[in-house]
């Protein structure tokens, strides 16, 4: 990998032949596991300014209409986060001279509090080409990591490393963006809001007898076509985050009685075998991807696909040796006369991917000049632990990328679009809703990760009778299954809330993921517990999940810091009031300085006497820990009595009844541009 120093640059074509589409990742670590930042992109002309506010891409405007820029969001990486941006450089308008890649922090936080800041650029096959490590970021709240720029018809990357004290709004203003953060964010009056208010609701009578939420068609923000200066006027961007929320009003059903079932576009009643499930699931998904551009682009952008006309195919026959092979599907995207092609291999109902099948498709893709092979199954891929280990012929010049999708990720992306972010029209919303109904039906076989593996029962027995030893490979298998489960829980909760929900991994940057899991396996042997932390956007602390295999109990808890001002008794009373609707068996512990613990008790006992939460010895309160306990399932699967179901239910119940009722962190505020100056 090519290492850049501050101010240095490198031509992308000298590093790879496959740089029409590239992926830029910004990474950082946090000693507390809670530090975070948001990425942004600005498209600049030769005069160093944006053509219009539409050339500013951030969390309120994450996707370019022409596909040149797409913010793909965060994923956990070590003890921090990796935020990815997909660029289709062939789609960047000719007038654009530079593409600035930056990130910002809020609430007085600065980049000096984060560690291991770096930018990494990968080509369309997923191979990392360039890395720029930043040693010192100082006390700035916005930071330019690097920029892509044209020279002689070639794209180059420059390592910038420049900070801004004025934050995101100040940075954007310097490049010609007209920020409007003084407007009232709670009642948006821009074009997007007016379109949402005018959207027509879809019929949604019942699903299996239960009322179903009515969906509306919510257009995604669109940039005007063309790259000239005659761009349509639009509302000025606000750096304060905004969210489009769909109304949850169900229309009255026209059914005569509850026994009538609504006709479905994708029926599941005829599915009898695993082959039926795989064939139908593949065809259903690929057809919706082709018909709903926002959805198809969202699933393929992270795999290096350009933005363009997409067509999908099922059960295609391709020559391979003596007998042809039939991948489950093919995705083709056309852009400027060029084709991007991916073969798709699908598994449902918990069936494992077969190495020989995937290897054959990798060989076919290499020989035919295809770009990728995508595997799709109930399993969840982990960093450093591939689901299938295939050989790559290093002698061949053409590289094929191997990517994996879980059914849980597909459901998550569909939920985010139709319930929280918006799609192009009512027909697209209806198609996505039908897809969701199909994928979530018990007969589809597309329920995501649902089996803790063959090692689950032996490990639990070994912990019970204290015979599980360090280095036991079965403990490592359980740790990997636990990590997959937590990732899936985050996807499901994030899809329901419309917020970022990410697992937190506390480890040093550069630590091999397999070595980290081996350490966790040793801890499991010693302590008999599985532990995970989840960060939910907009909540005051990390949600922890502890599965004690010795006692058979699950604990979900959150620690919230004590307020900076006020009196301890006031804090206690306010907390009890906020938890008025929380379960009576909620366990509350007062956290104090020093080694000794503070007062503790159940919410039922503390409600009439909040003063019991205040230490009698006057010890300084640092925060409060809220916990719920429940028995965990005994079986390894996702049945009603299974462990996976019990963890999923515990996290959702704790968030709904406890975390969602807590006081959110202070809102992110950005000073007005008039008070900002360049660092």
Beta strands, then each sheet from edge to edge (+ up, - down):
strand 1: 2-4
strand 2: 9-11
strand 3: 21-29
strand 4: 38-44
strand 5: 56-57
strand 6: 69-77
strand 7: 80-88
strand 8: 98-104
strand 9: 115-122
strand 10: 128-134
strand 11: 142-151
strand 12: 154-164
strand 13: 206-207
strand 14: 210-211
strand 15: 309-318
strand 16: 325-335
strand 17: 338-346
strand 18: 372-377
strand 19: 401-406
strand 20: 501-504
strand 21: 529-536
strand 22: 543-548
strand 23: 553-561
strand 24: 587-592
strand 25: 600-602
strand 26: 621-631
sheet 1: 1+ 10+ 9- 3+ 7- 6+
sheet 2: 2+ 12- 11+ 8- 4+ 5-
sheet 3: 13+ 14-
sheet 4: 15+ 16- 17+ 18+ 19+
sheet 5: 20+ 21- 22+ 23- 26+ 24- 25+
end
